[in-house]
Amino acid sequence: MSVVPTNDNNNLTGRRKFISDALKVAGVSTLLATPGMSMAKNFFAYKKDYTVQDIIDIILKEIPVAPFKQTVDTIKNGSASQQVTGIVTTMFATVDVIKQSGQLNANFIIAHEPTFYNHTEDVNWVPNNEVVKQKQELLTKNNIAIWRFHDYWHAHRPDGIGYGVLKKAGWLEYYKAGEMILTMPPTSLKEITQHLKSSLSIEHVRVIGDLSQSCERIALLPGAAGGQMQISLAEKEKPDVLIVGEVHEWETAEYIRDARLMGSKTSLIILGHSVSEEPGMEYLVEWLQPKVPGLKITHIASNSPFMWV
């Protein structure tokens, strides 16, 4: 199974170098006991003031070959020296997420995807963008720093996004190291779809295939792997169902449709980009909290931006 970085059309090739095709259970840091001290005293002995850079450095110690020479994972607002009052993890640092962070007195947002609407987060991508300016003003008003955690989280072993998705879906038991496919007991495409909607809290998904079809071999690519990656996996592994975050409709969707009309049994489930990777940023709370004792970390889901009519 492989889990890939996500988002913008223009940077898919460069971002794919961060693909993690191995998922294995990672150890979780624990606090050491201090002889002769009560639990309360021990807790406060570990509590300290953290800057934004302190948090980043703690995270990067766990990432293979970090820091990278080239990455989109940089501070997007605020400064490295800023004292952290609390951390919020999320997929997208939306206006709602920023406001809720301010209400929580959390002034450091760790976001997986861009805050400023393009993969490199060039604020001049569209010159004189009023929405960008207003968002920057909102961040300044709430004294919030934002760091993007995309390439590094995918490069972690196991891939942080992939592990979080499998964990929340209850599918960790079906993963085998080094394999691209999850193998599970025969389950109908409809049942798999309903399970993902329920376990990942997704209101609507899109499907190409026969809902009564029995599925055992599943390929899971949350986020936006891109058509070439998605189609290559379908061609090589011929899974019963390919589950993705989002597609370019002229690529993967049309490939699956034509393939099925010519006898292929591979179905397609499209979860949605944000909701397909959100569990990975939710898992970040569990992963990071033991490393920064005394600092509150909260996950705020940015949710799907769409309504269905």
HELIX and SHEET records of a PDB file:
HELIX    1   1 ASN A    9  ASN A   11  5                                   3    
HELIX    2   2 LEU A   12  ARG A   15  1                                   4    
HELIX    3   3 ARG A   16  PHE A   18  5                                   3    
HELIX    4   4 MET A   39  TYR A   46  1                                   8    
HELIX    5   5 VAL A   52  LEU A   60  1                                   9    
HELIX    6   6 VAL A   95  GLN A  103  1                                   9    
HELIX    7   7 GLU A  130  LYS A  141  1                                  12    
HELIX    8   8 ASP A  151  ALA A  155  1                                   5    
HELIX    9   9 GLY A  160  ALA A  169  1                                  10    
HELIX   10  10 LEU A  172  TYR A  174  5                                   3    
HELIX   11  11 LEU A  189  SER A  199  1                                  11    
HELIX   12  12 GLY A  227  GLU A  237  1                                  11    
HELIX   13  13 GLU A  249  ALA A  253  3                                   5    
HELIX   14  14 GLU A  254  LEU A  261  1                                   8    
HELIX   15  15 HIS A  273  LEU A  288  1                                  16    
HELIX   16  16 GLN A  289  LYS A  291  5                                   3    
SHEET    1   A 5 ILE A  75  ASN A  77  0                                        
SHEET    2   A 5 ALA A 145  ARG A 148 -1                                        
SHEET    3   A 5 PHE A 108  ALA A 111  1                                        
SHEET    4   A 5 ILE A  87  THR A  90  1                                        
SHEET    5   A 5 ILE A 297  HIS A 299  1                                        
SHEET    1   B 5 LEU A 182  SER A 188  0                                        
SHEET    2   B 5 SER A 214  LEU A 221 -1                                        
SHEET    3   B 5 VAL A 241  VAL A 244  1                                        
SHEET    4   B 5 SER A 267  ILE A 270  1                                        
SHEET    5   B 5 ARG A 206  ILE A 208 -1                                        
END                                                                             
